[in-house]
Amino acid sequence: MTRLSAVTPSGHAQLGNYLGAIRRWACEGAPDDLYFVSDMHAMTTAYNPQRLRALSREMLAILIGSGIKPESVFVQSDIAAQLSTLSWVLECTCTFGEVARMIQFKEKSAGAKTVRLGLLTYPVLMASDILLPGADEVPVGDDQAQHVELARALARRFNTTYGEAFVVPQAVTPKVAARIRDLADPDRKMAKSTRNETGVVFVLEDADMIRRKFQRAVTDTAGRVEYRPDEQPGVANLLEILSACTGQSPKTAAEGIGSYRELKETVADAVIEELRDVRKRTQDLLADPAELDRIRATGAERAAQRGEHRLSSVLRLAGIA
Ligand code: TYM
């Protein structure tokens, strides 16, 4: 069984990426799994090329620093030729309506003066990412489940129209930490690209800054440490973060905590502890560029091999090779 997932270097990795995704990938790791840095997905809105290159490298180091086996990681653009080819085939299997109704597209394009075509077609590239190596399971947070649904639909459609080529993948979302919220605005999910960084905890941030962000986290006036997501979203978010770090349920995590101040300190301690080794291992790796280059090159080779066979049969079935 192959699990596959990715993180886009559109900013620095944040706590939601880590608790909702990266950490699980590391725990469940099997030899055939593939986890990658989806740098081509970071081009769908305005970006700076030098910054993208640096963020991709940092993200690759974070994946390994988080405990994912170096044999399982790669950078998406290292197999750009295969993915772009498959993407064209899948774009011609997909309808305009299917991509136009993606929630993320609607959110990101709303009110924008210009919208890059890649922002619309990006879920098709993501389908290529998933279908090329034949992933069975795709562990993602809630926000990506709709994109995996599209990949399933395209796989089925291609298989019935042109012939069996693709494994129909399944999204797997976590029970806890599927949607970590912004500490300063619990109505929004925590995101790398949020302008106001006071509510976003970054994986490589130092302990003092992490503590300060938790101390300033928005709560409410109820004054009770209880897990009630609808009535107390800020407090519930802190309890979910704590629960993801300790392994208890959010309800159990609330027991014995008397005040919001105590809750914030407890969560800050747990997060700092959780990220300590990840940060250290990532920084060590970033300080050894030759080792990181070596891992990247080996990953690229392995990823290319994994997709080769399927891509040629897809092209043959589609009548173009
Ligand atoms: P990205 O970079 O937005 O997010 C990476 C992973 O982190 C999860 N995540 C969260 N989980 C909980 N709480 C949050 N606040 C939070 N924010 C993000 C996401 O659900 C995701 O699992 N398009 C994808 C990357 C991608 C991909 C793929 C994933 C490219 N190709 C193929 C799976 C399979 C993305 O931009 O994720």
Residues whose N, C-alpha, C, O or C-beta is under 5 A from the ligand:
A	BS01	TYM	L4 S5 A6 V7 T8 G16 N17 G20 A21 S38 M126 D129 I130 V138 P139 V140 G141 D142 D143 Q144 A177 A178 R179 I180 R181 K189 M190
